[in-house]
Amino acid sequence: MDSADPVTTPDRTVNDKFDDDDFPAYTMGRAAEILGTTAGFLRSLDDAKLINPQRSPGGHRRYSRYQLRLAGRARELVDQGTSLEAACRIIILEDQLEEALRVNAELRGKS
């Protein structure tokens, strides 16, 4: 593979990639299959700016495990009757809260 490929970098071992929640390992078809949804739903999450999948050299969307978790949460909310726009906003706020709590706990531990 080309070393400039955004999916693969020469300084990462295969095991590092398997352990990396942000490594874009899943094609759109596989991601949709894992989530039990459609490719169209995943595209709508991209359009709503909830997830921004990386692109393969051929331009195909590639999803990480982290992005699949966000997409799965969006699907749960939409299945419960929440609009896609509201679901995306809820997930963004949940993610921001989780990060703030993590940073807060980290700072408290250093005091």
All heavy atoms as an XYZ file, in Angstrom:
866
protein
N       0.833     -1.188      0.000
C       0.000      0.000      0.000
C       0.868      1.239      0.000
O       1.964      1.246      0.523
C      -0.894      0.043      1.230
C      -2.062     -0.894      1.208
S      -3.212     -0.457      2.503
C      -4.630     -0.193      1.492
N       0.324      2.308     -0.508
C       1.011      3.592     -0.537
C       1.147      4.124      0.889
O       0.186      4.135      1.646
C       0.200      4.543     -1.398
C       0.808      5.916     -1.528
O       1.898      6.153     -0.998
O       0.176      6.751     -2.163
N       2.323      4.592      1.260
C       2.535      5.083      2.621
C       1.744      6.352      2.892
O       1.551      6.724      4.036
C       4.025      5.307      2.885
O       4.518      6.308      2.025
N       1.257      7.046      1.871
C       0.454      8.245      2.060
C      -1.028      7.907      2.268
O      -1.832      8.776      2.528
C       0.600      9.163      0.850
N      -1.379      6.659      2.140
C      -2.749      6.204      2.323
C      -3.215      6.583      3.729
O      -2.567      6.244      4.710
C      -2.771      4.677      2.134
C      -4.148      4.064      2.280
O      -5.047      4.731      2.807
O      -4.303      2.922      1.852
N      -4.370      7.285      3.888
C      -4.821      7.690      5.215
C      -5.232      6.515      6.093
O      -5.319      6.641      7.297
C      -6.023      8.594      4.927
C      -6.503      8.187      3.582
C      -5.277      7.704      2.843
N      -5.467      5.360      5.500
C      -5.897      4.197      6.267
C      -4.699      3.467      6.873
O      -4.792      2.865      7.920
C      -6.729      3.248      5.365
C      -7.087      1.983      6.088
C      -7.973      3.957      4.874
N      -3.548      3.548      6.252
C      -2.375      2.818      6.702
C      -1.182      3.762      6.814
O      -0.924      4.535      5.910
C      -2.016      1.701      5.701
O      -3.163      0.896      5.506
C      -0.884      0.859      6.204
N      -0.482      3.688      7.922
C       0.748      4.453      8.067
C       1.854      3.500      8.445
O       1.623      2.535      9.179
C       0.619      5.560      9.134
O       0.251      4.960     10.367
C      -0.411      6.597      8.730
N       3.075      3.728      7.957
C       4.159      2.778      8.187
C       4.589      2.664      9.645
O       5.161      1.655     10.037
C       5.301      3.315      7.331
C       4.953      4.712      7.014
C       3.468      4.844      7.121
N       4.296      3.658     10.476
C       4.771      3.614     11.854
C       3.814      2.893     12.803
O       4.035      2.847     13.994
C       5.051      5.030     12.366
C       3.840      5.931     12.320
O       2.989      5.739     11.438
O       3.751      6.846     13.155
N       2.757      2.313     12.285
C       1.797      1.595     13.124
C       1.836      0.115     12.787
O       1.781     -0.269     11.630
C       0.401      2.138     12.887
C       0.291      3.596     13.306
C      -1.040      4.162     12.972
N      -2.048      3.551     13.830
C      -3.328      3.766     13.682
N      -3.771      4.527     12.739
N      -4.193      3.197     14.491
N       1.913     -0.711     13.818
C       1.892     -2.147     13.580
C       0.448     -2.607     13.407
O      -0.498     -1.897     13.754
C       2.517     -2.920     14.762
O       1.673     -2.770     15.902
C       3.928     -2.433     15.057
N       0.273     -3.799     12.909
C      -1.062     -4.345     12.715
C      -1.812     -4.410     14.038
O      -2.979     -4.035     14.121
C      -0.974     -5.743     12.048
C      -2.330     -6.419     12.035
C      -0.411     -5.622     10.648
N      -1.155     -4.835     15.100
C      -1.817     -4.925     16.399
C      -2.247     -3.564     16.910
O      -3.297     -3.442     17.543
C      -0.922     -5.620     17.423
C      -0.833     -7.104     17.177
O      -1.719     -7.701     16.560
N       0.240     -7.719     17.638
N      -1.452     -2.527     16.658
C      -1.845     -1.173     17.055
C      -3.161     -0.794     16.379
O      -4.021     -0.170     16.987
C      -0.779     -0.145     16.676
C       0.478     -0.253     17.517
O       0.417     -0.843     18.619
O       1.525      0.254     17.060
N      -3.305     -1.153     15.129
C      -4.509     -0.816     14.390
C      -5.723     -1.547     14.956
O      -6.806     -0.973     15.076
C      -4.336     -1.143     12.910
C      -3.307     -0.265     12.231
C      -3.070     -0.727     10.812
C      -1.824     -0.105     10.252
N      -1.473     -0.651      8.955
N      -5.561     -2.817     15.321
C      -6.670     -3.572     15.884
C      -7.129     -2.986     17.213
O      -8.307     -3.026     17.538
C      -6.297     -5.043     16.084
C      -6.267     -5.831     14.811
C      -5.156     -6.588     14.491
C      -7.335     -5.835     13.932
C      -5.114     -7.332     13.324
C      -7.306     -6.574     12.761
C      -6.188     -7.323     12.456
N      -6.205     -2.446     17.983
C      -6.526     -1.888     19.296
C      -7.001     -0.438     19.238
O      -7.487      0.088     20.223
C      -5.306     -1.976     20.211
C      -4.941     -3.409     20.546
O      -5.823     -4.288     20.468
O      -3.776     -3.650     20.887
N      -6.865      0.206     18.103
C      -7.178      1.626     17.958
C      -8.650      1.821     17.614
O      -9.103      1.440     16.534
C      -6.280      2.215     16.861
C      -6.443      3.708     16.685
O      -7.328      4.314     17.338
O      -5.684      4.274     15.892
N      -9.408      2.437     18.530
C     -10.828      2.697     18.294
C     -11.068      3.677     17.151
O     -12.162      3.760     16.630
C     -11.481      3.269     19.555
C     -12.108      2.209     20.432
O     -12.062      1.017     20.067
O     -12.652      2.577     21.481
N     -10.043      4.439     16.779
C     -10.190      5.437     15.729
C      -9.688      4.965     14.367
O      -9.783      5.696     13.384
C      -9.460      6.724     16.119
C     -10.098      7.381     17.337
O     -11.347      7.407     17.403
O      -9.366      7.847     18.219
N      -9.165      3.751     14.296
C      -8.673      3.232     13.019
C      -9.860      2.897     12.118
O     -10.756      2.149     12.499
C      -7.802      1.993     13.225
C      -7.246      1.452     11.935
C      -6.242      2.137     11.264
C      -7.739      0.289     11.374
C      -5.736      1.658     10.066
C      -7.242     -0.200     10.178
C      -6.240      0.491      9.525
N      -9.900      3.441     10.909
C     -11.043      3.231     10.005
C     -11.009      1.858      9.329
O     -10.628      1.725      8.172
C     -10.889      4.373      8.992
C      -9.421      4.618      8.952
C      -8.915      4.353     10.351
N     -11.434      0.856     10.041
C     -11.289     -0.526      9.588
C     -12.501     -1.075      8.839
O     -12.399     -2.116      8.202
C     -10.996     -1.424     10.788
N     -13.640     -0.400      8.910
C     -14.874     -0.987      8.388
C     -15.382     -0.256      7.151
O     -15.521      0.961      7.153
C     -15.966     -0.974      9.461
C     -15.566     -1.729     10.694
C     -14.999     -1.070     11.781
C     -15.710     -3.109     10.761
C     -14.599     -1.771     12.915
C     -15.320     -3.816     11.884
C     -14.763     -3.140     12.956
O     -14.377     -3.832     14.061
N     -15.708     -1.010      6.132
C     -16.338     -0.440      4.945
C     -17.779     -0.060      5.282
O     -18.328     -0.505      6.299
C     -16.367     -1.457      3.796
O     -17.187     -2.571      4.201
C     -14.968     -1.925      3.413
N     -18.389      0.704      4.429
C     -19.777      1.104      4.662
C     -20.685     -0.121      4.723
O     -21.537     -0.228      5.611
C     -20.268      2.052      3.583
C     -21.729      2.438      3.794
S     -22.357      3.554      2.567
C     -21.677      5.066      3.177
N     -20.496     -1.065      3.820
C     -21.327     -2.263      3.815
C     -21.191     -3.069      5.089
O     -22.181     -3.529      5.658
N     -19.959     -3.238      5.541
C     -19.724     -4.000      6.778
C     -20.269     -3.240      7.982
O     -20.861     -3.840      8.883
C     -18.226     -4.280      6.936
C     -17.893     -5.090      8.149
C     -18.417     -6.529      8.009
N     -18.027     -7.277      9.184
C     -18.868     -8.015      9.906
N     -20.113     -8.162      9.537
N     -18.453     -8.643     10.969
N     -20.084     -1.924      8.012
C     -20.598     -1.114      9.120
C     -22.124     -1.213      9.186
O     -22.686     -1.403     10.268
C     -20.154      0.337      8.956
N     -22.780     -1.113      8.041
C     -24.240     -1.224      8.004
C     -24.689     -2.601      8.475
O     -25.657     -2.724      9.224
C     -24.746     -0.938      6.592
N     -23.959     -3.624      8.070
C     -24.287     -4.991      8.486
C     -24.143     -5.148     10.003
O     -25.019     -5.715     10.661
C     -23.366     -5.975      7.772
C     -23.611     -7.422      8.109
C     -22.614     -8.348      7.418
O     -22.121     -8.015      6.327
O     -22.340     -9.412      7.995
N     -23.053     -4.646     10.560
C     -22.819     -4.738     12.007
C     -23.928     -4.038     12.783
O     -24.407     -4.536     13.801
C     -21.438     -4.146     12.366
C     -20.321     -5.056     11.858
C     -21.306     -3.917     13.873
C     -18.939     -4.426     11.915
N     -24.344     -2.866     12.291
C     -25.342     -2.057     12.989
C     -26.774     -2.474     12.687
O     -27.705     -2.023     13.346
C     -25.157     -0.583     12.619
C     -23.849      0.046     13.067
C     -23.670      1.408     12.427
C     -23.796      0.143     14.581
N     -26.947     -3.318     11.660
C     -28.297     -3.714     11.273
C     -29.071     -2.554     10.667
O     -30.262     -2.389     10.918
N     -28.389     -1.748      9.900
C     -29.009     -0.580      9.285
C     -28.648     -0.539      7.809
O     -28.130     -1.505      7.270
C     -28.569      0.700     10.027
O     -29.352      1.794      9.581
C     -27.106      0.995      9.851
N     -28.922      0.559      7.158
C     -28.629      0.691      5.732
C     -27.459      1.637      5.500
O     -27.119      2.447      6.371
C     -29.847      1.247      4.978
O     -30.101      2.585      5.443
C     -31.082      0.375      5.188
N     -26.888      1.537      4.326
C     -25.828      2.467      3.937
C     -26.380      3.892      3.898
O     -25.684      4.842      4.263
C     -25.247      2.074      2.585
N     -27.634      4.026      3.510
C     -28.270      5.347      3.479
C     -28.323      5.995      4.847
O     -28.145      7.209      4.976
N     -28.583      5.194      5.875
C     -28.596      5.733      7.235
C     -27.206      6.241      7.610
O     -27.074      7.333      8.172
C     -29.068      4.668      8.234
C     -29.105      5.156      9.652
C     -30.111      5.995     10.085
C     -28.125      4.763     10.556
C     -30.149      6.456     11.400
C     -28.149      5.218     11.865
C     -29.165      6.059     12.297
N     -26.182      5.481      7.281
C     -24.818      5.924      7.573
C     -24.479      7.202      6.811
O     -23.850      8.114      7.364
C     -23.818      4.819      7.247
C     -23.871      3.604      8.161
C     -22.979      2.495      7.617
C     -23.486      3.972      9.575
N     -24.899      7.289      5.567
C     -24.671      8.523      4.794
C     -25.388      9.700      5.444
O     -24.862     10.819      5.478
C     -25.127      8.351      3.347
C     -24.129      7.610      2.479
C     -24.485      7.683      0.999
N     -25.720      6.977      0.681
C     -25.816      5.681      0.417
N     -24.740      4.926      0.423
N     -26.976      5.128      0.145
N     -26.589      9.462      5.986
C     -27.338     10.550      6.630
C     -26.610     11.047      7.881
O     -26.669     12.234      8.190
C     -28.768     10.114      6.966
O     -28.803      9.178      8.019
N     -25.909     10.155      8.580
C     -25.131     10.576      9.754
C     -23.935     11.411      9.329
O     -23.531     12.343     10.036
C     -24.669      9.361     10.558
C     -25.778      8.502     11.159
C     -25.177      7.312     11.897
C     -26.675      9.320     12.071
N     -23.371     11.088      8.183
C     -22.284     11.880      7.606
C     -22.827     13.256      7.216
O     -22.236     14.292      7.548
C     -21.697     11.151      6.411
C     -20.404     11.754      5.880
O     -19.863     12.694      6.492
O     -19.933     11.279      4.830
N     -23.978     13.294      6.545
C     -24.600     14.557      6.132
C     -24.946     15.428      7.350
O     -24.837     16.654      7.291
C     -25.861     14.309      5.308
C     -25.578     13.673      3.959
O     -24.417     13.741      3.478
O     -26.526     13.093      3.381
N     -25.375     14.783      8.450
C     -25.738     15.499      9.677
C     -24.505     15.901     10.487
O     -24.626     16.521     11.532
C     -26.666     14.639     10.528
N     -23.333     15.513     10.030
C     -22.052     15.842     10.660
C     -21.851     15.174     12.027
O     -21.088     15.654     12.853
C     -21.867     17.351     10.769
C     -22.064     18.079      9.458
C     -20.913     18.933      9.095
C     -21.122     19.748      7.857
N     -21.349     19.052      6.636
N     -22.551     14.053     12.255
C     -22.310     13.303     13.483
C     -21.009     12.529     13.366
O     -20.206     12.509     14.298
C     -23.464     12.336     13.780
C     -23.255     11.467     15.022
C     -23.170     12.326     16.276
C     -24.347     10.430     15.151
N     -20.814     11.891     12.243
C     -19.568     11.170     12.004
C     -19.012     11.598     10.658
O     -19.765     11.916      9.736
C     -19.763      9.631     12.048
C     -20.868      9.174     11.099
C     -20.051      9.161     13.459
C     -21.066      7.677     11.066
N     -17.720     11.628     10.576
C     -17.038     12.008      9.343
C     -16.057     10.888      9.001
O     -14.892     10.944      9.397
C     -16.316     13.343      9.538
C     -15.668     13.827      8.266
O     -16.046     13.417      7.176
N     -14.694     14.695      8.412
N     -16.537      9.865      8.288
C     -15.661      8.731      8.012
C     -14.489      9.129      7.118
O     -14.602     10.049      6.302
C     -16.576      7.744      7.297
C     -17.686      8.562      6.745
C     -17.841      9.739      7.659
N     -13.379      8.444      7.327
C     -12.244      8.647      6.435
C     -12.584      8.028      5.088
O     -13.536      7.271      4.957
C     -10.983      8.016      7.016
C     -10.444      8.788      8.190
C      -9.063      8.311      8.582
O      -8.352      7.688      7.807
N      -8.679      8.603      9.803
N     -11.786      8.362      4.101
C     -12.009      7.824      2.760
C     -10.809      6.985      2.344
O      -9.663      7.331      2.625
C     -12.195      8.953      1.741
C     -13.383      9.859      2.000
C     -14.671      9.157      1.686
N     -15.820     10.023      1.923
C     -16.877     10.043      1.170
N     -16.967      9.250      0.114
N     -17.885     10.824      1.460
N     -11.103      5.882      1.683
C     -10.055      5.043      1.119
C      -9.485      5.782     -0.091
O     -10.075      6.764     -0.559
C     -10.622      3.694      0.698
O     -11.472      3.863     -0.423
N      -8.351      5.319     -0.621
C      -7.801      5.962     -1.826
C      -8.812      6.004     -2.980
O      -8.781      6.912     -3.802
C      -6.594      5.095     -2.182
C      -6.175      4.509     -0.877
C      -7.453      4.276     -0.117
N      -9.740      5.064     -3.017
C     -10.773      5.040     -4.052
C     -11.983      5.895     -3.719
O     -12.941      5.940     -4.482
N     -11.969      6.553     -2.561
C     -13.060      7.439     -2.176
C     -14.174      6.792     -1.377
O     -15.178      7.419     -1.073
N     -14.003      5.525     -0.992
C     -15.029      4.824     -0.225
C     -14.932      5.184      1.254
O     -13.838      5.321      1.801
C     -14.896      3.312     -0.405
C     -15.035      2.890     -1.832
N     -16.256      2.794     -2.463
C     -14.107      2.564     -2.757
C     -16.072      2.413     -3.708
N     -14.777      2.271     -3.920
N     -16.082      5.290      1.889
C     -16.120      5.604      3.318
C     -15.566      4.431      4.125
O     -15.866      3.281      3.841
C     -17.552      5.895      3.751
C     -18.099      7.202      3.243
C     -19.580      7.325      3.643
N     -20.135      8.601      3.316
C     -20.724      8.896      2.160
N     -20.835      7.969      1.223
N     -21.219     10.091      1.935
N     -14.795      4.773      5.166
C     -14.234      3.778      6.091
C     -14.537      4.248      7.512
O     -14.247      5.386      7.869
C     -12.730      3.645      5.900
C     -12.288      3.291      4.493
C     -12.516      1.866      4.168
N     -11.656      1.054      5.022
C     -11.477     -0.234      4.886
N     -12.092     -0.872      3.934
N     -10.692     -0.894      5.691
N     -15.111      3.365      8.319
C     -15.576      3.707      9.664
C     -14.715      3.056     10.739
O     -14.267      1.921     10.593
C     -17.027      3.248      9.845
C     -17.983      3.946      8.917
C     -18.251      3.443      7.658
C     -18.598      5.128      9.299
C     -19.116      4.085      6.792
C     -19.463      5.782      8.438
C     -19.718      5.258      7.194
O     -20.566      5.905      6.340
N     -14.561      3.767     11.841
C     -13.838      3.244     13.010
C     -14.843      2.644     13.997
O     -16.055      2.858     13.883
C     -13.063      4.367     13.693
O     -13.964      5.295     14.286
N     -14.322      1.929     14.979
C     -15.192      1.375     16.031
C     -15.878      2.495     16.800
O     -17.052      2.382     17.154
C     -14.396      0.480     16.978
C     -13.983     -0.817     16.343
C     -13.385     -1.776     17.327
N     -12.328     -1.162     18.117
C     -11.266     -1.773     18.553
N     -11.089     -3.040     18.300
N     -10.352     -1.149     19.260
N     -15.167      3.566     17.062
C     -15.756      4.715     17.756
C     -16.940      5.264     16.944
O     -18.009      5.517     17.493
C     -14.690      5.796     17.975
C     -15.242      7.088     18.500
C     -15.667      7.188     19.824
C     -15.359      8.204     17.688
C     -16.190      8.370     20.306
C     -15.875      9.386     18.161
C     -16.298      9.467     19.476
O     -16.819     10.640     19.956
N     -16.760      5.422     15.652
C     -17.837      5.924     14.807
C     -19.008      4.952     14.763
O     -20.169      5.376     14.737
C     -17.316      6.205     13.396
C     -16.382      7.390     13.351
C     -15.682      7.542     12.021
O     -15.382      6.545     11.347
N     -15.415      8.769     11.632
N     -18.720      3.659     14.797
C     -19.807      2.674     14.821
C     -20.596      2.763     16.123
O     -21.815      2.590     16.123
C     -19.261      1.260     14.625
C     -18.687      0.947     13.241
C     -18.305     -0.526     13.158
C     -19.632      1.326     12.134
N     -19.918      3.043     17.229
C     -20.641      3.217     18.501
C     -21.571      4.428     18.418
O     -22.712      4.369     18.880
C     -19.671      3.357     19.670
C     -19.083      2.033     20.118
C     -18.435      2.124     21.488
N     -17.329      3.056     21.539
C     -16.078      2.772     21.186
N     -15.773      1.559     20.748
N     -15.128      3.671     21.287
N     -21.089      5.535     17.856
C     -21.938      6.716     17.695
C     -23.120      6.412     16.777
O     -24.261      6.790     17.070
C     -21.128      7.890     17.129
C     -20.029      8.473     18.016
C     -19.330      9.608     17.295
C     -20.575      8.933     19.355
N     -22.859      5.733     15.686
C     -23.924      5.380     14.744
C     -24.936      4.450     15.403
O     -26.153      4.589     15.181
C     -23.331      4.743     13.492
N     -24.460      3.507     16.212
C     -25.360      2.603     16.926
C     -26.242      3.347     17.898
O     -27.443      3.062     18.017
N     -25.667      4.322     18.592
C     -26.454      5.140     19.525
C     -27.492      5.956     18.755
O     -28.645      6.072     19.184
C     -25.517      6.050     20.326
C     -26.209      6.991     21.273
C     -26.825      6.268     22.468
N     -27.364      7.260     23.397
C     -28.620      7.245     23.849
N     -29.426      6.258     23.529
N     -29.045      8.184     24.655
N     -27.105      6.491     17.603
C     -28.051      7.252     16.776
C     -29.207      6.358     16.336
O     -30.372      6.768     16.377
C     -27.339      7.840     15.562
N     -28.873      5.159     15.945
C     -29.928      4.231     15.517
C     -30.893      3.935     16.659
O     -32.107      3.902     16.466
C     -29.325      2.934     14.996
C     -30.404      1.980     14.555
C     -29.894      0.811     13.782
N     -31.066      0.067     13.332
C     -31.273     -1.204     13.624
N     -30.400     -1.884     14.304
N     -32.358     -1.806     13.192
N     -30.362      3.733     17.875
C     -31.231      3.499     19.040
C     -32.209      4.650     19.224
O     -33.408      4.427     19.426
C     -30.394      3.381     20.317
C     -29.603      2.126     20.484
C     -28.715      2.184     21.732
O     -28.866      3.113     22.559
O     -27.852      1.301     21.869
N     -31.688      5.880     19.188
C     -32.538      7.047     19.409
C     -33.572      7.211     18.304
O     -34.743      7.498     18.574
C     -31.674      8.309     19.529
C     -30.823      8.396     20.802
C     -29.824      9.537     20.698
C     -31.710      8.552     22.031
N     -33.159      7.027     17.060
C     -34.095      7.147     15.936
C     -35.161      6.056     16.020
O     -36.344      6.320     15.793
C     -33.332      7.118     14.590
C     -34.282      6.967     13.408
C     -32.478      8.379     14.439
N     -34.771      4.847     16.389
C     -35.726      3.746     16.534
C     -36.741      4.032     17.640
O     -37.859      3.515     17.610
C     -35.012      2.425     16.823
C     -34.311      1.843     15.608
O     -34.498      2.368     14.479
O     -33.546      0.871     15.782
N     -36.360      4.875     18.612
C     -37.268      5.235     19.709
C     -38.152      6.426     19.342
O     -38.932      6.895     20.166
C     -36.472      5.566     20.967
C     -35.739      4.392     21.555
C     -34.768      4.784     22.662
O     -34.681      5.942     23.070
N     -34.022      3.811     23.161
N     -37.992      6.952     18.113
C     -38.852      8.035     17.660
C     -38.219      9.416     17.662
O     -38.881     10.397     17.334
N     -36.958      9.505     18.032
C     -36.261     10.787     18.026
C     -35.889     11.136     16.585
O     -35.464     10.265     15.825
C     -34.972     10.695     18.879
O     -35.321     10.209     20.183
C     -34.274     12.027     19.001
N     -36.034     12.403     16.227
C     -35.640     12.804     14.874
C     -34.130     12.639     14.727
O     -33.386     12.679     15.714
C     -36.028     14.256     14.609
O     -35.187     15.140     15.333
N     -33.676     12.461     13.500
C     -32.250     12.277     13.253
C     -31.449     13.480     13.744
O     -30.417     13.323     14.395
C     -31.982     12.027     11.770
C     -30.525     11.792     11.410
C     -30.018     10.499     12.048
C     -30.352     11.743      9.912
N     -31.938     14.683     13.453
C     -31.236     15.903     13.884
C     -31.117     15.957     15.404
O     -30.051     16.246     15.938
C     -31.982     17.137     13.368
C     -31.296     18.444     13.715
C     -32.046     19.635     13.149
O     -32.212     19.713     11.923
O     -32.459     20.491     13.971
N     -32.209     15.666     16.111
C     -32.183     15.690     17.579
C     -31.277     14.581     18.116
O     -30.532     14.795     19.076
C     -33.599     15.544     18.133
N     -31.331     13.403     17.501
C     -30.486     12.290     17.936
C     -29.011     12.665     17.814
O     -28.223     12.409     18.735
C     -30.791     11.044     17.112
N     -28.642     13.293     16.709
C     -27.242     13.688     16.509
C     -26.824     14.707     17.556
O     -25.721     14.620     18.116
C     -27.041     14.236     15.098
S     -27.189     12.963     13.819
N     -27.699     15.666     17.858
C     -27.368     16.681     18.872
C     -27.215     16.027     20.247
O     -26.294     16.359     20.992
C     -28.448     17.767     18.896
C     -28.135     18.897     19.812
C     -26.941     19.696     19.303
N     -26.608     20.729     20.255
C     -25.383     21.056     20.610
N     -24.349     20.456     20.053
N     -25.159     21.981     21.490
N     -28.096     15.122     20.589
C     -28.011     14.413     21.874
C     -26.683     13.675     21.983
O     -25.997     13.751     22.999
C     -29.196     13.433     22.032
C     -30.489     14.205     22.269
C     -28.939     12.431     23.160
C     -31.752     13.361     22.117
N     -26.309     12.978     20.931
C     -25.077     12.189     20.951
C     -23.853     13.091     21.073
O     -22.918     12.791     21.821
C     -24.996     11.293     19.699
C     -26.100     10.251     19.764
C     -23.625     10.641     19.573
C     -26.386      9.586     18.446
N     -23.858     14.202     20.372
C     -22.742     15.147     20.470
C     -22.630     15.664     21.901
O     -21.529     15.727     22.470
C     -22.914     16.292     19.454
C     -22.681     15.765     18.034
C     -21.969     17.454     19.770
C     -23.128     16.710     16.942
N     -23.756     16.007     22.513
C     -23.734     16.499     23.895
C     -23.296     15.408     24.875
O     -22.527     15.669     25.809
C     -25.107     17.055     24.283
C     -25.490     18.360     23.588
C     -26.956     18.692     23.856
C     -24.581     19.497     24.025
N     -23.768     14.181     24.661
C     -23.331     13.062     25.513
C     -21.821     12.864     25.408
O     -21.140     12.645     26.408
C     -24.046     11.771     25.111
C     -25.494     11.699     25.494
C     -26.200     10.458     24.954
O     -25.696      9.801     24.021
O     -27.287     10.149     25.475
N     -21.312     12.939     24.199
C     -19.881     12.760     23.962
C     -19.072     13.874     24.628
O     -18.041     13.619     25.247
C     -19.626     12.712     22.450
C     -18.333     12.021     22.093
O     -18.056     10.942     22.643
O     -17.601     12.570     21.240
N     -19.554     15.106     24.519
C     -18.872     16.235     25.151
C     -18.886     16.102     26.672
O     -17.884     16.378     27.338
C     -19.509     17.557     24.732
C     -19.247     17.932     23.306
C     -20.038     19.147     22.856
O     -21.012     19.555     23.485
N     -19.621     19.720     21.735
N     -20.012     15.663     27.235
C     -20.106     15.468     28.677
C     -19.148     14.383     29.144
O     -18.436     14.547     30.140
C     -21.541     15.107     29.075
C     -21.758     14.780     30.555
C     -21.360     15.953     31.449
C     -23.196     14.360     30.799
N     -19.103     13.272     28.416
C     -18.188     12.186     28.771
C     -16.738     12.673     28.780
O     -15.971     12.358     29.686
C     -18.356     11.027     27.799
C     -17.521      9.812     28.146
C     -17.743      8.678     27.165
O     -18.885      8.481     26.719
O     -16.757      7.986     26.845
N     -16.369     13.444     27.776
C     -15.002     13.975     27.697
C     -14.733     14.948     28.838
O     -13.670     14.911     29.455
C     -14.776     14.658     26.341
C     -13.424     15.310     26.193
C     -12.253     14.330     26.190
O     -12.467     13.109     26.103
O     -11.109     14.810     26.275
N     -15.692     15.818     29.160
C     -15.512     16.770     30.258
C     -15.361     16.037     31.590
O     -14.520     16.408     32.415
C     -16.689     17.741     30.310
N     -16.145     15.001     31.801
C     -16.037     14.214     33.033
C     -14.689     13.511     33.118
O     -14.082     13.433     34.190
C     -17.182     13.202     33.121
C     -18.575     13.788     33.337
C     -19.640     12.700     33.199
C     -18.678     14.499     34.670
N     -14.205     13.011     31.976
C     -12.898     12.353     31.951
C     -11.792     13.341     32.294
O     -10.929     13.057     33.125
C     -12.641     11.735     30.571
C     -11.337     10.917     30.515
C     -10.921     10.597     29.100
N     -10.626     11.764     28.285
C      -9.511     12.500     28.393
N      -8.603     12.199     29.294
N      -9.315     13.530     27.606
N     -11.835     14.516     31.690
C     -10.815     15.535     31.961
C     -10.896     15.978     33.410
O      -9.869     16.133     34.086
C     -10.984     16.738     30.995
C     -10.135     17.929     31.441
C     -10.639     16.321     29.573
N     -12.106     16.174     33.919
C     -12.293     16.571     35.315
C     -11.705     15.536     36.268
O     -10.984     15.879     37.202
C     -13.785     16.785     35.599
C     -14.053     17.433     36.933
O     -13.144     17.733     37.699
N     -15.327     17.655     37.229
N     -11.986     14.263     36.018
C     -11.461     13.198     36.863
C      -9.927     13.165     36.785
O      -9.246     12.963     37.803
C     -12.044     11.845     36.452
N      -9.407     13.375     35.595
C      -7.954     13.399     35.405
C      -7.316     14.546     36.188
O      -6.303     14.369     36.855
C      -7.674     13.542     33.908
C      -6.280     13.193     33.484
C      -6.152     13.258     31.972
O      -6.575     12.294     31.301
O      -5.656     14.281     31.476
N      -7.940     15.717     36.137
C      -7.401     16.877     36.843
C      -7.519     16.706     38.358
O      -6.625     17.114     39.102
C      -8.119     18.147     36.391
C      -7.830     18.588     34.962
C      -8.737     19.754     34.575
C      -6.374     18.957     34.790
N      -8.607     16.108     38.814
C      -8.765     15.865     40.250
C      -7.700     14.882     40.769
O      -7.239     15.005     41.877
C     -10.147     15.335     40.548
C     -11.225     16.370     40.449
C     -12.590     15.766     40.785
N     -13.627     16.721     40.617
C     -14.083     17.500     41.598
N     -13.568     17.424     42.798
N     -15.056     18.353     41.364
N      -7.350     13.934     39.923
C      -6.344     12.956     40.294
C      -4.952     13.567     40.399
O      -4.097     13.071     41.114
N      -4.721     14.663     39.695
C      -3.413     15.318     39.703
C      -3.292     16.356     40.825
O      -2.211     16.851     41.068
C      -3.170     16.001     38.363
C      -2.991     15.017     37.229
C      -2.704     15.735     35.937
C      -2.509     14.709     34.820
N      -2.261     15.351     33.536
N      -4.396     16.692     41.479
C      -4.358     17.720     42.524
C      -3.694     17.211     43.786
O      -3.738     16.129     44.178
C      -5.775     18.175     42.880
O      -6.396     18.716     41.754
